[in-house]
Amino acid sequence: MSIIELYEIFTKHPKISTDSRRIEKDSLFFALKGENFNGNTYATTALENGAAYSIVDEAAWQLDERYILVENVLTTLQQLATYHRLQIDIPIIAITGTNGKTTTKELVTEVLSKNFRVDCTKGNLNNHIGVPLTLLSMSASTQIGVVEMGANHPGDIVELCEIALPNLGLITNVGMAHLEGFGSFEGVKQTKAELYRFIEETGGKIFLNTANSHLREMAGNLADRISYKTLSEGEGIEGELIQSAPLMVFQVKFPKGWLYIKTNLAGGYNLENALAAVCIGNYFGVSPFEIVEAIEAYKPTNNRSQFVKTAKNQLLMDAYNANPTSMNAALENFTAFDAPLKGVILGDMLELGEASHEEHQKIADKLTGLNLDLVLLTGKEFAKCQTPSNFIIFDDNSLLINYLENEKPQGYLFLIKGSRGMKLETVADKL
């Protein structure tokens, strides 16, 4: 079946399902394959659970006219998404970067939603499956699409760009992350810059933080840019941090003067994320006061930059993910918080390859100079570090949880941060 023929079916059944256990009625089930599963084997279950059609790529599972046989289910999903993107023909803003992608995507969506019908990436579904699903969730009423793009290896971003065909692009920042896949910091920069190159080749525009020297270098001579800045020098809309703790406050210089914005985000490192949303909103004609209103209304979720008060302690929950760049930023921001007792609960930073031990030791050394009342580290990488005798290190979270249940620390302000695989959100209810 051709993509055009499949698209005709999609217009009658514009819902996509990829999990046979969670089927939307009358949807199209795409029988994707993974390392440990074959979606074709669930095609019949999907139909029984309410799907209108199952798209399969093994002839043995084409049992009747409700099974649509294609050469490759994943490729078909991606091609269908691209074809749909061409039919709706709207501005697509692609957002990538080492840190802050999801927060920036959500802030941009909040701001643009003041004037437009905006559809965006749900959660962090930002890979070769998530991006097409995001595009296919957009409808004829969608006016702007905001698509988050993640990457673990060179070529990932250009692949996602070729699916989504963005005409606007933003890189939040670049830092040390996923070094197992990228090989080096230069590999990170080259991969993220694939977004700039795609935008350049297709005649789009980029949003550029001119205060970031790495981004300026990566942008090169790309002239079609809309600028913002987090320092006095540079071009574009200017933002200035006023307060980082407990919640960030900043001001923005609009053409008619400065406006203060009080956020629900814990951490001054969110300034560049929020300012990106200001810049994009301003470009699309959202008024300054509506921009302020939208950013002030946004409340973070999923353990990203959340400030939480429990009956016993205060928690700075930034445990969704971690890499050396974001870990350093979080620790530097933590010094701005004032509390009688301060402690950190840090988990391993994963996927750092050969640089892992060195980067974990750097964090341990940094902690030594912060004069904290309690340092709790968990994970096999931190366990290899040389640390002062007052640091308490656990091989895994179960041991950390046992410690918290027995010791019952009270009256602390805790920073909780680690890679997603460390699942540090599980310790929060013990505090």
Secondary structure, DSSP 8 states (H G I E B T S, - for coil): --HHHHHHHHHHS--EE--TTS--TT-EEE--EETTEEGGGGHHHHHHTT-SEEEES-GGG--STTEEE-S-HHHHHHHHHHHHHHHH---EEEEE-SS-HHHHHHHHHHHHTTTS-EEE--TT--STTHHHHHHHT--TT--EEEEE---SSTTHHHHHHHHH--SEEEE----S--HHHH-SHHHHHHHHHHHHHHHHHHT-EEEEETT-HHHHHHHTT---EEEEESSSSSSSEEEEEEE-SSS-EEEEEETTEEEEEE-S---GGGHHHHHHHHHHHHHTT--HHHHHHHHHH----TTSSEEEE-SS-EEEE--S---HHHHHHHHHHHTT---SEEEEEEE---S-GGGHHHHHHHHHHHHHTS--SEEEEESHHHHTS---TT-EEESSHHHHHHHHHHH---SEEEEEE--GGG-GGGGGGG-
